[in-house]
Amino acid sequence: MKSTFSLLFGGISFEHEISIISAITIKNILKENIRHFIFLDSSHRFYLIPHELMKADFFAQKGYEKCKQLHLCQNGFQTTGIFKTSITPECIINLIHGADGEDGSLAAMLDFYHIPFIGPRMEACILSFNKAYTKALCKERDIAILDYEVITPNKKPSLPLPLILKPARLGSSIGINIIKDQKDLNYGLDCAFEYDDCVLAEPFISGIKEYNLAGFKANGEYYFSTIEEPQKTEILDFDKKYLDFSRDSKAVEANLAEDLKTTMQDYFKKIYEGTFEGALIRCDFFIHQDKVYLNEINPIPGSLAHYLFQDFYKCLNLLANSLPKKRKIYIDYTYINKIKKAK
C-alpha cells in the first residue's frame, strides 16, 4: 500500500533550524507524497504550513504566525477557531531533532493520541538521547565502545589526554572540543556545560576512521543503507555533519572489508531489535586497528539520512506499513461490577 506523509518539524531545541532544513529537504524529495507540513514553534504551538511557504526565510521571519494554528486531538490535529477542521495524518514523520523530537516528549504524545508516526518511541528516545545511556545499552548488548566517563560540574575527567568532551544530550557536533593540553581543559568543560549539565569524556584517537550506517526493520526484515565515510578533519564539525545532509547527491559506498561491514550491520541489529521499531535511525561507528566501535545513535538523523538510500520513498513506505502497534487494553469495569454485586 502506498503511503502519504505529514512532516512534523521545529521544536524547542538547539537543532531547531536544522529540523526546518530537514523538512525542506524531505519536501523536495517526496514531493506529492507529502500531505501536511506541521511546524512546532519555540512556544510549543503547532501550525499548519502551506506547501508553497516551505522556505527557510519564511520561518526566519516568523511568517508561520499567520498560518492556521493546530491542536492535538484523537487520531490527529484540529484547527482552532469557530469553524474547526480536523487533520488526520496517514503517517507522520517525526523530523524534530534534539529535544522534543528525540527526548521522548512528542513520541509519548503521538502514541497517546493514537497518531501513526515514523520515529523512535519513548523508550528508544530515552536510551539514545543521552549518550551515557547509549553506552550502557551497548554494554548490555555486547557492542564494543570506546572508554568513557560521565562528567558533572563538580567532577573533572580522569581519562588521560588527549580526550574529547561533548554534551551528553545534544547533537555530537555541538559544544564539542578536543582537549590536548591540560590548560585547555577548563575551556572545553565550559563549552560543553554551556549546553548541558551532563558531559561525556572519551579518548581522542588521532586518525580514527568514522562511518555512518542507516537502516530500519520492516515486516521482520532489516534494510540497510550505503555505508558512508564522512569527510572530516580531526572531528566532524557542525557544518559538515548537519548542513551537508541537504545535498541531492547520493553517498558513495565506503571502501571497507566485508567482515567490518558485517560487524556494523550486526551491531546495528543488536541496537535496533526490540527498541527502535518504527524508526529509521543512523548509527555512527569508529574503526580503529580493524575493530568496530559504536560511537552514537542518531534516532532522527538529519533529513532522515535520505542520501544514504537509493530509493528513499520505498524505504519510508515499507516502514509506514510496518509500524509497531500498541496492545489493546479493554476497560469493561468487570472488577467494579463484581464489588457492587458482593455488596
C-alpha positions as CSV (number, residue, x, y, z in Angstrom):
1,M,0.0,0.0,0.0
2,K,1.4,3.4,-1.0
3,S,1.6,5.9,1.9
4,T,1.4,9.6,2.1
5,F,3.2,11.5,4.8
6,S,2.9,14.5,7.1
7,L,6.1,16.2,8.3
8,L,6.4,17.3,11.9
9,F,9.3,19.7,12.4
10,G,10.7,22.6,14.5
11,G,10.6,22.2,18.3
12,I,12.4,23.8,21.2
13,S,15.9,22.6,20.6
14,F,19.4,23.8,19.8
15,E,18.8,22.0,16.5
16,H,15.5,23.8,15.7
17,E,16.9,25.3,12.5
18,I,18.4,22.0,11.4
19,S,14.9,20.5,11.7
20,I,13.5,23.2,9.3
21,I,16.2,22.4,6.8
22,S,15.4,18.7,7.1
23,A,11.7,19.3,6.4
24,I,12.5,21.4,3.3
25,T,14.9,18.8,2.1
26,I,12.4,15.9,2.5
27,K,9.7,18.1,0.8
28,N,11.9,18.3,-2.3
29,I,12.5,14.6,-2.3
30,L,9.0,13.2,-1.5
31,K,7.1,16.0,-3.4
32,E,3.5,14.9,-4.0
33,N,3.8,12.1,-1.3
34,I,3.5,14.8,1.5
35,R,0.1,15.9,2.6
36,H,0.8,18.2,5.5
37,F,3.6,20.3,7.0
38,I,3.2,20.7,10.7
39,F,5.5,23.2,12.5
40,L,6.1,23.3,16.2
41,D,7.4,26.8,17.2
42,S,9.5,27.9,20.1
43,S,6.4,28.4,22.3
44,H,5.1,24.8,21.6
45,R,2.4,25.9,19.3
46,F,1.6,23.8,16.2
47,Y,1.0,25.5,12.8
48,L,-0.2,24.1,9.5
49,I,2.2,25.4,6.8
50,P,1.1,25.6,3.2
51,H,3.3,23.7,0.7
52,E,4.3,26.9,-1.2
53,L,5.6,28.6,2.0
54,M,8.1,25.9,2.9
55,K,11.1,28.1,2.6
56,A,13.8,28.8,5.2
57,D,13.3,32.6,5.1
58,F,9.6,32.2,5.9
59,F,10.4,30.7,9.2
60,A,13.3,33.1,10.0
61,Q,10.8,36.0,9.5
62,K,8.2,34.2,11.7
63,G,5.7,34.1,8.8
64,Y,4.3,30.9,10.3
65,E,2.5,33.0,13.0
66,K,-0.1,34.0,10.3
67,C,-0.8,30.3,9.4
68,K,-3.6,28.1,10.9
69,Q,-2.8,27.0,14.5
70,L,-3.4,23.4,15.3
71,H,-4.1,21.4,18.5
72,L,-3.5,17.7,19.1
73,C,-6.6,15.5,19.3
74,Q,-7.5,11.9,18.9
75,N,-6.0,10.5,15.7
76,G,-4.6,13.8,14.6
77,F,-4.9,17.6,14.8
78,Q,-7.7,20.1,14.8
79,T,-7.6,23.8,13.7
80,T,-8.6,26.5,16.2
81,G,-11.5,28.9,15.7
82,I,-15.3,28.6,15.3
83,F,-15.1,26.5,12.1
84,K,-12.8,23.7,13.1
85,T,-11.2,21.4,10.6
86,S,-9.8,18.0,11.5
87,I,-6.5,16.8,10.1
88,T,-5.9,13.0,10.3
89,P,-2.4,12.2,9.0
90,E,-2.0,8.8,7.4
91,C,1.6,8.7,8.8
92,I,3.6,11.5,10.5
93,I,7.4,11.6,10.0
94,N,9.0,13.0,13.2
95,L,11.7,15.3,11.9
96,I,12.3,17.2,15.2
97,H,16.0,16.8,16.1
98,G,17.2,17.1,19.6
99,A,14.9,18.0,22.5
100,D,11.1,17.5,22.0
101,G,11.6,15.1,19.0
102,E,14.4,12.9,20.3
103,D,13.9,13.1,24.1
104,G,10.5,11.2,24.0
105,S,8.2,14.1,24.6
106,L,6.5,14.0,21.2
107,A,6.7,10.3,20.9
108,A,4.7,9.9,24.0
109,M,2.1,12.5,22.8
110,L,1.7,10.9,19.4
111,D,1.2,7.5,21.0
112,F,-1.2,8.9,23.5
113,Y,-3.4,10.3,20.7
114,H,-3.1,7.2,18.5
115,I,-1.4,9.0,15.7
116,P,0.8,6.7,13.5
117,F,4.3,8.0,13.1
118,I,7.8,7.1,11.8
119,G,10.3,7.8,14.6
120,P,11.7,6.4,17.8
121,R,9.2,5.5,20.5
122,M,9.6,6.8,24.1
123,E,11.9,4.1,25.4
124,A,14.2,4.3,22.4
125,C,14.4,8.1,22.8
126,I,15.4,7.8,26.4
127,L,18.2,5.4,25.5
128,S,19.6,7.3,22.6
129,F,19.1,11.0,23.6
130,N,21.5,10.6,26.5
131,K,24.9,9.4,25.2
132,A,25.7,7.9,28.6
133,Y,22.6,5.7,28.4
134,T,23.6,4.7,24.9
135,K,26.9,3.5,26.3
136,A,25.1,1.5,29.0
137,L,22.8,-0.1,26.3
138,C,25.9,-1.1,24.3
139,K,27.4,-2.8,27.3
140,E,24.2,-4.6,27.9
141,R,24.0,-5.8,24.3
142,D,27.7,-6.7,23.9
143,I,28.6,-3.9,21.5
144,A,32.1,-2.5,21.5
145,I,32.5,1.1,22.6
146,L,35.4,3.4,23.4
147,D,36.2,4.1,27.1
148,Y,34.3,7.0,28.6
149,E,33.4,9.0,31.7
150,V,30.3,10.9,32.7
151,I,31.4,14.3,33.9
152,T,29.3,16.6,36.1
153,P,30.0,20.3,37.1
154,N,31.8,19.1,40.3
155,K,33.8,16.4,38.6
156,K,36.9,16.6,36.4
157,P,37.7,13.9,33.9
158,S,40.3,11.3,34.9
159,L,40.9,9.9,31.4
160,P,44.4,10.7,30.1
161,L,44.8,13.4,27.5
162,P,44.1,13.8,24.6
163,L,40.3,13.5,25.1
164,I,37.0,14.7,23.6
165,L,34.4,16.5,25.6
166,K,30.8,16.6,24.4
167,P,27.4,17.4,25.9
168,A,25.6,14.2,26.7
169,R,22.2,15.2,25.4
170,L,22.9,17.1,22.2
171,G,24.0,16.6,18.6
172,S,27.6,15.3,18.6
173,S,29.0,18.3,16.7
174,I,27.6,21.0,19.1
175,G,29.7,22.0,22.1
176,I,32.4,19.5,21.3
177,N,36.1,20.1,21.9
178,I,39.3,18.1,21.7
179,I,41.5,18.6,24.8
180,K,45.2,18.0,24.1
181,D,46.7,20.1,26.8
182,Q,45.7,20.5,30.5
183,K,45.4,24.3,30.1
184,D,42.5,23.8,27.6
185,L,40.5,21.5,29.9
186,N,38.5,24.2,31.7
187,Y,37.7,26.0,28.5
188,G,36.4,22.7,27.0
189,L,34.3,21.9,30.0
190,D,32.8,25.4,30.0
191,C,31.9,25.0,26.3
192,A,30.2,21.6,26.9
193,F,28.4,22.7,30.1
194,E,27.0,25.7,28.3
195,Y,24.7,23.3,26.5
196,D,24.2,20.5,29.1
197,D,24.9,19.8,32.8
198,C,26.0,16.3,31.9
199,V,29.1,15.9,29.8
200,L,30.8,12.8,28.2
201,A,34.6,12.5,28.1
202,E,36.1,10.0,25.6
203,P,39.7,9.3,24.5
204,F,40.7,11.2,21.3
205,I,42.4,8.9,18.8
206,S,44.1,10.8,16.0
207,G,43.2,9.5,12.6
208,I,40.4,7.2,13.7
209,K,38.0,6.3,10.9
210,E,34.3,7.2,11.2
211,Y,31.5,5.6,9.2
212,N,27.7,6.0,9.1
213,L,25.1,3.3,8.5
214,A,21.4,3.9,8.5
215,G,18.6,1.4,8.4
216,F,15.3,0.1,9.8
217,K,13.3,-3.1,10.2
218,A,10.0,-3.7,8.3
219,N,7.9,-6.8,8.2
220,G,10.5,-8.7,10.1
221,E,13.4,-7.9,7.7
222,Y,16.3,-5.4,8.1
223,Y,17.0,-2.8,5.4
224,F,20.4,-1.2,5.4
225,S,21.7,1.9,3.6
226,T,25.0,2.6,1.9
227,I,27.9,2.8,4.5
228,E,29.4,6.2,4.2
229,E,32.7,7.6,5.4
230,P,32.1,11.3,6.1
231,Q,34.9,13.7,5.2
232,K,36.3,15.4,8.3
233,T,39.5,16.9,9.7
234,E,40.2,16.0,13.3
235,I,36.5,15.9,14.2
236,L,33.3,16.1,12.2
237,D,32.3,19.7,12.7
238,F,28.8,21.2,12.8
239,D,28.7,22.5,9.2
240,K,30.0,19.2,7.8
241,K,27.7,17.0,9.8
242,Y,24.4,19.0,9.9
243,L,24.4,21.1,6.8
244,D,25.8,18.6,4.3
245,F,22.7,16.3,4.6
246,S,20.7,18.7,2.4
247,R,22.7,17.7,-0.6
248,D,21.0,16.0,-3.5
249,S,23.7,13.5,-4.5
250,K,23.8,10.0,-3.0
251,A,26.6,8.9,-0.7
252,V,29.5,6.9,-2.1
253,E,29.9,3.4,-0.6
254,A,32.9,3.3,1.7
255,N,35.8,1.0,0.8
256,L,35.5,-1.5,3.7
257,A,36.4,-5.1,4.2
258,E,33.3,-7.4,4.2
259,D,33.9,-8.5,7.8
260,L,33.8,-4.9,9.0
261,K,30.6,-4.2,7.1
262,T,29.1,-7.3,8.6
263,T,30.1,-6.3,12.1
264,M,28.5,-2.9,11.7
265,Q,25.3,-4.4,10.5
266,D,25.3,-6.9,13.3
267,Y,25.8,-4.1,15.9
268,F,23.0,-2.2,14.2
269,K,20.6,-5.1,14.6
270,K,21.6,-5.5,18.3
271,I,20.9,-1.8,18.9
272,Y,17.6,-1.8,16.9
273,E,16.0,-5.1,17.9
274,G,13.2,-4.6,20.5
275,T,13.9,-0.9,20.9
276,F,13.8,1.2,17.7
277,E,10.9,-0.5,15.8
278,G,9.1,2.1,13.8
279,A,12.1,4.4,13.3
280,L,14.7,4.9,10.6
281,I,17.9,5.5,12.5
282,R,21.6,6.1,11.7
283,C,24.4,4.5,13.7
284,D,27.8,6.2,13.7
285,F,30.8,3.9,14.0
286,F,34.5,4.2,14.6
287,I,37.1,1.7,13.2
288,H,40.4,1.6,15.0
289,Q,43.1,-1.1,14.4
290,D,40.5,-3.1,12.4
291,K,38.0,-3.1,15.3
292,V,34.5,-1.6,15.1
293,Y,33.1,0.6,17.9
294,L,29.7,2.2,18.1
295,N,30.1,6.0,18.5
296,E,26.5,7.0,18.9
297,I,22.9,6.5,17.7
298,N,21.0,9.2,15.7
299,P,17.4,8.3,16.3
300,I,16.2,11.1,13.9
301,P,19.2,11.7,11.6
302,G,19.4,14.9,9.5
303,S,16.9,14.6,6.7
304,L,16.5,11.0,7.8
305,A,19.8,10.2,6.1
306,H,18.0,10.2,2.7
307,Y,21.3,10.5,0.9
308,L,22.3,7.0,2.1
309,F,19.4,5.3,0.4
310,Q,18.8,4.6,-3.3
311,D,15.0,4.6,-3.2
312,F,14.1,6.7,-0.1
313,Y,10.3,6.7,-0.7
314,K,10.3,2.9,-1.0
315,C,12.0,2.7,2.4
316,L,9.6,5.1,4.1
317,N,6.7,3.2,2.5
318,L,7.9,-0.1,3.8
319,L,8.4,1.4,7.3
320,A,5.0,3.1,7.3
321,N,3.3,-0.2,6.6
322,S,5.1,-2.0,9.4
323,L,4.7,0.4,12.4
324,P,4.5,-1.2,15.9
325,K,1.0,-1.4,17.3
326,K,0.3,-1.0,20.9
327,R,-1.5,-3.8,22.6
328,K,-5.2,-3.0,23.1
329,I,-6.4,-2.9,26.7
330,Y,-10.2,-3.3,27.1
331,I,-11.7,-1.5,30.0
332,D,-15.0,-3.2,30.9
333,Y,-15.3,-2.4,34.7
334,T,-15.7,-6.2,35.5
335,Y,-13.9,-5.8,38.8
336,I,-16.0,-2.8,39.9
337,N,-19.2,-4.7,39.0
338,K,-18.1,-7.7,41.0
339,I,-17.6,-5.5,44.0
340,K,-21.1,-4.0,43.6
341,K,-22.7,-7.4,43.4
342,A,-20.7,-8.6,46.5
343,K,-22.2,-5.7,48.5
